[in-house]
Amino acid sequence: MERIAAMSERVIRIGFVLLFILVPLILTPWNYELFEYNKMMVTYGLTVLIVGAWIINMVAAGEIRIRRTPLDIPILLFVLSQLISTLFSMDPHVSWFGYYSRFNGGMLSVFTYVALYYAFVSNFSIFNFQFSIFNKFSKKLNDQIKNHASINSQSSTPAYPSSVINRLIPTILITGFIISLYGIAEHFGIDKHLWVQDVENRVFSTLGQPNWLAAYLIALCPIAWGFALWKMENGKWKMEKNHYQSPFFLLLPLSSIFYFLLSIIFFLTLLWTRSRSGFMALAAADVVFWGIIFLNFIRPRLKPLADIKGEAFKKFTYPFLFIHLAFLLIIVINGVYVKQIDDWITIKAWQQRISNITTRLRQGSGGQVKQLNNGTMEQPASPRGESNNEEKSEEQQNAQQPQDTKENTKSKSPLIESGVTDSGDIRKYVWQGAINAWISSPKTFLIGTGTETYAFAFYQYKPIGHNLTSEWDFLYNKAHNEYLNFLATTGVFGLGTYLLLIGSFIYWFIKSQITNHNFQRNYKYQTINIKPFPDEVGIIENLKFKIENLHIGLFSGWLSVLITNFFGFSVVITQIFFYLFPAMIFAVSSEKPTYLYFSLSHIQAQTKKRVIWITTVLSILLVCVFFVMWLADKHFARGYNLSRAGYLPQAYQALSSAISLNPTEPLYHDEQGNVLSTLALSAWKENQATMSQELATLSIRENNTALAISPKNVNFWKSRTKIYYALSSIDPLFFKEAITALEKGLTLSPLDPKMYYNLAILYGTAGFPDRALELMKKSVELKPNYREGYFGVYLLYKEGGMTYEAYQIIQEYLTKVDPTDKEFLELIQ
């Protein structure tokens, strides 16, 4: 059993290391979603291995021990809120598994993150560490520790604090370094030929989106600072005669310099993401980290440390200056891509300004001064050609294909679409949609529309003003604000427990800081005091002074995730940070852990072996299940792309493979239904009536299956309309079904002008011109700059013989929307 326990401990250790390496790095070119889907699948697979190894370890040790933490009750309440919202969801499938291609946020992912949290805190504890962290201390202290080490060795709980500090955190930072290098290479065009997005302008590396890359790197910056300071504590600094002494006081250890440089590289990559939310989060994390660091040395309660405070204060001042001067130098050279700031701080801007002044002085000496038409001096050029580009929304950045935008015109009409709407304005509408969904009924007020169902909630409750934005027909599967997303999908119960979880950890951290300073105050020179054993706290308490900086780094990185989530939403790696950064702090905390304990000593060895075998087999089977899901997605992506390329038979085969591997995914059935309807129509045109009928039946069956699983999915009802419309060429009776399907879709998306437009066309084709005209007018009412809607109203008036009304509607468009539209001007002439 000891050998099994040792092997399981090794699996746990390696599993967490791989989690922090593979999740941010993994991406494939074969899947429907290249980035997040793969990261979620890797997380699922590694969680199964880690939890399985944990169970095996506990069985081999003869005891079930789950560590208690200050977040137990908040986590339990949060999971309960998510579970209740899932059980009463408007789309249970999405609530359990997450929105397809993301999966993060579904109930399964919540269970995964919580399992990782408890696996970490239960298997990494500083109290079972043989004190290797003290190996830089004085010989006298090491002798004292060795004399008492035997007591500590009696515990059977697995623990790897040295791995937490000396292996896991450097692994996290080195992985971030690799990702940053790729992001920097992207800025210089290494893979610009691979992406539709302008990756040179806004890098996203292996994270898939600039804001996600920014959130990831910002969380690592304070950890790099804290780890570098921790290296300083355990490097040049030693304890002799109760005082800090070092001949290299003004020099930073090379290991510390390396990690400080990593944070500078992270910052440079952050600038090239042009993430405004990222800049704000970094500023907040920076203030919190260094504010706490310096506050620790100026608080009145630390007056007994006055004789060493000056040196210690300088010890942190030099790294602070080194980092921030480097940041400032990068900003001065590169800028922050905010024109109002860059015009005054960048070298290039000042060079341009001086050049303009010189030019004007030379012109003035000749009696000429170049002026603009309004009589003002010509302004200097922007220091960067695209510094005034506004940040696009997360969904637009992740679009697989470029979005069409209307060409800018010189019209001053407030209704004309010109370019891309500012992401801040779009977020206001998306946030308002979340609030509208939340207050729509007592049920949604309490428990929301269902975990991870915001995509469907927004369709139903979006503000009408959103129709005037450049993203008016986009699908938003997140509220672009983590807190409003919880409010809309899980109600006050979900958001309240989420905020309780956050607040509980912040409260614990502040309390631990105060407790730590009270400890320091009681020891004038920070000497290491060994209390009488078996009180282990005697040794462990003294570790606080060494790891406090690391605590602050982890806490500041965790806090940055909260800020980036406010302006966006969590992704797989930031969710891992959200749960495991507190777990790391608890793991290296000096508070003696308590456990939920169950003895297995009464179980026979043979029974334990059976349990271990069963756990091993189940773990392997679960990993295989997730691999099969991944394969199904690979086949689906191939079929999806083949369908849009016009290779329908090949697409049918690929989609059939996806469905056979994962028959519970409604998106596969929906896409297959579309492919089959097109094949049925092709067979009918080739006079293959029997095959056409069979394919039509299969097409309807596939769509029925998709709607049976997700009846509130608006896109599936749109697909049903397309299917029946295509099949109406074979059997005219299907045309009525197409109208019925689109009317059902309108009940789920009542403010979608495009759906009213399409329904108007169907009614017009069916011979109901009055109803068609009513619906077409409704599309223009919902979107006053809807060019296609105006043209549809014009055609219906013309067909009805109402020439004057047709003229009026064209005149209205030219007056209110775009007076320069050539086609409409020709119509009015």
Residue, then its C-alpha position, 0 to 999 in steps of 0.5 A: m500500500e505504501r508504494i501505491a500511496a507514493m505513486s498516487e502522490r506523484v500523479i497528483r503532483i504531476g497532474f497539477v503541474l500539467l494543469f498549469i502548463l497545458v491549459p494555457l498552452i493547448l490549442t488545436p487546428w481541428n476543433y470547432e473552437l480552437f482554444e477554449y474547448n480544448k482547454m476545458m477538455v484538458t481540464y476535465g481529463l486532468t481533474v479525473l486523474i487528480v481526483g482518482a489518484w487522491i481517492i486511491n491515496m486515501v484508500a491506501a493510507g486507510e483514511i479519508r481526509i478532506r481539508r477544511t478551509p475558511l471557504d467551505i460554507p461559501i463554496l457549498l452555498f455557491v455550488l448549491s445555487q448553481l445546482i438549483s439554477t441548473l435543475f430549473s433551467m430554461d435549457p438544462h443541457v446547456s446548464w449542465f455542460g455549458y454553452y457549446s464551444r465554451f463549456n466553461g461555466g456549466m455545472l460540470s465545470v463548476f464541479t471540476y473546479v471545486a474538486l480541484y480546489y479540495a484536491f489541492v488544499s488536501n494534498f498540499s500542506i505546509f505542516n507535513f513539510q520537512f522544513s526544507i524551506f528553512n535550509k537558508f537559515s542559520k545552522k543553529l535553527n536547522d539543528q533545532i528543527k532536526n531535533h523535532a522533525s520526527i514528530n512531524s513525520q508521524s502524520s500520514t497526510p500527503a503534502y508538497p509545500s516545496s512543490v508549491i513554492n519551488r516547482l509549481i509557481p515557477t512552472i506557472l510563470i515559465t509557462g506565462f513566459i512562453i505564451s508571452l514570447y509567442g504573443i510578442a512574435e505575433h505582434f511582429g507577424i509570425d502567424k498573421h497569415l493564419w488568422v482572420q483577426d488583425v493579430e499584429n494589432r492585438v495579440f492573443s497568443t495561445l489564449g485565443q482573444p486579447n482580453w483573455l491573454a491580458a487577464y492571464l498575464i495580469a494575474l501572473c505579474p504580482i505572483a512574479w513579484g511575490f516569488a522574486l521577493w520570496k527568493m530574496e528572502n531565502g537567498k542573500w538574507k540570513m539571520e545572524k545575531n538576531h539581525y539581518q546582515s548582508p554584504f550584498f544588500l544593494l544587489l538583487p539575487l539573480s533568481s529574483i531579477f529573472y522573475f522581475l524581468l518576467s513581469i516586465i515581459f508580461f507587461l510588454t505583451l499586455l500592451w500589445t493586447r490593447s486591453r483596456s480592462g487589462f490595464m485597469a486590472l494591472a493598475a489595481a493589482d500593482v497598487v494592492f501588491w506594493g501597497i500591502i508590501f510597504l504598509n507592512f513596514i510603516r504600520p505603527r504596530l511594527k515599531p519594535l522593528a525600528d532598528i531593522k525597518g530602514e534596511a527592510f524598507k529599502k529592500f523592497t524599494y529597489p525592486f519597486l523602482f526597478i520594475h516601475l522604471a522599466f514599465l515607464l520606459i516601455i510606455v515612453i517608447n511604445g505607448v499605451y494605445v490611448k491617443q490622449i495619453d500617448d500624445w504626451i508621454t511617448i518619445k515619438a509624439w514629442q519628436q513629432r511635436i518638436s518637428n511641427i514646432t520647428t516647421r512652423l517656426r521656419q514657415g513663420s520666418g518666411g511670413q507664412v503659417k500653415q493653417l486649417n480652414n477653421g483658423t487653428m494650427e495644424q495638429p501633430a500626427s498621432p504617435r501611432g497610426e491606429s492608436n485611436n482604434e476602439e476595442k472590439s467586443e469579445e465576441q467580435q474578436n473571436a468570430q471565425q469570419p470577418q464581420d461586414t461593416k458598412e462603409n463610412t459616409k460623410s452623412k451626419s445622420p445619427l442612424i447611419e451605421s459607420g464603422v464599429t460601435d464602441s465596445g463600451d456602448i455595446r457592453k451597456y446594452v448587453w448589461q442591460g439585457a442581463i438586468n432585464a432577464w433578471i427582473s423578468s419574473p420572480k423565478t428569474f429574480l431568485i434563481g435566474t434563467g439557468t446556469e450558462t443560459y445567457a445566450f438565450a436570455f439575451y435574445q429574449y430580453k435584449p434592449i431595443g437600442h442594441n439594434l442600432t449597434s454594429e453588432w445588432d445581430f451578434l449572439y452573446n453567450k456571456a453578459h460580458n460582466e461575470y457578476l451580471n452574468f451570474l445575476a441573469t442566469t442564477g439570480v440573487f441566490g447565485l450572485g449573492t453566494y458568488l459575492l459571499l465566496i469572494g468576500s469571505f476570502i478577502y476577509w480571511f486574507i485581511k485577517s491573516q495579514i493582521t494576525n501576521h503583524n501581531f505575531q511579528r510585533n511580539y518578537k522584537y528582532q524577528t528571531i525564530n522561536i521554537k515553541p515546546f512540542p507537540d505544539e507544531v505552531g511554534i515552528i510554523e508560525n515563523l514561516k509567515f515572515k518568509i512567505e508573506n510576500l508570496h501570499i500577497g502576490l497570489f492574492s493580488g493576482w487573484l484580485s486582478v481576475l475579479i476586475t477583468n471579469f467585471f469587464g468581460f467574463s471568465v475563461v478556463i484558465t482564469q477560473i482555475f486561477f480563481y479557485l486555485f490561487p486561494a488554495m495555494i495560499f491556504a496550502v502555504s499558510s501557517e494556520k494549522p489545518t483541520y480535516l474532515y476525517f473518516s477512518l478506513s482502518h476497519i476495511q480489509a486489505q483485499t477490499k481496499k485493493r478492489v476499491i483501488w482497482i475500481t477507481t483506476v478503471l473508472s478514472i481511465l473510462l472517464v478520461c476516455v469519455f472526454f477523449v471521445m467527446w473531443l473526437a466528436d467535436k473534431h468530426f463536427a468541425r470537419g463536417y461544419n466546414l465541409s457543409r459551408a464549402g458545399y461538399l454535402p455528402q462528405a459533410y454528412q459522413a463527418l457529422s454522422s461520425a460526430i453524432s455516433l460518438n456524442p449523440t446527446e449534443p443537439l448542435y450536431h443534430d441541428e447541423q445534420g438536419n440542415v445538411l440533409s435538407t439540402l441533400a433532399l432538395s438536390a435529390w428531388k431536383e435530380n428526380q430521385a423522389t424516393m431518396s428525396q423523401e427519405l432524406a427529408t424525413l431524416s432532416i426533420r427527425e434530426n431537427n426534432t432531436a435537437l429541439a427536444i434537447s434544447p427547445k429554447n434555442v432560437n438558432f434551432w428554430k431558425s434552422r427549422t425554418k430553413i429546413y422546412y423552407a427548403l423542403s417546401s419545394i418538394d412538398p408545399l405543405f412544408f411551407k406552413e411549417a416554416i412559418t410556424a417555426l419562425e413564429k415560435g422563434l419570434t416568441l423567444s427573440p421578440l426584438d429581432p428585426k431580421m426575424y420579422y423581416n424573414l417572416a414578412i417575406l414568408y407571409g408575402t410569398a404565401g399570399f398574405p400581403d397585409r400581414a407581410l407589410e405589418l411585419m416588415k414595418k415592425s422590422v423597421e420600427l425595431k431597427p430604424n436604420y434597417r436598410e433591408g427593412y425599408f427596401g422590403v416595405y418599398l417592394l410591398y407597397k409597390e406590389g400593392g399598387m401604393t406608389y405614393e407610400a412606396y415613394q414616402i418610405i424611400q424618402e424617409y430612409l434618405t432623410k433619417v438614415d443615409p441621404t447618399d445611398k445611390e440605389f435608394l436615390e435611383l428608386i426615388q428618381 
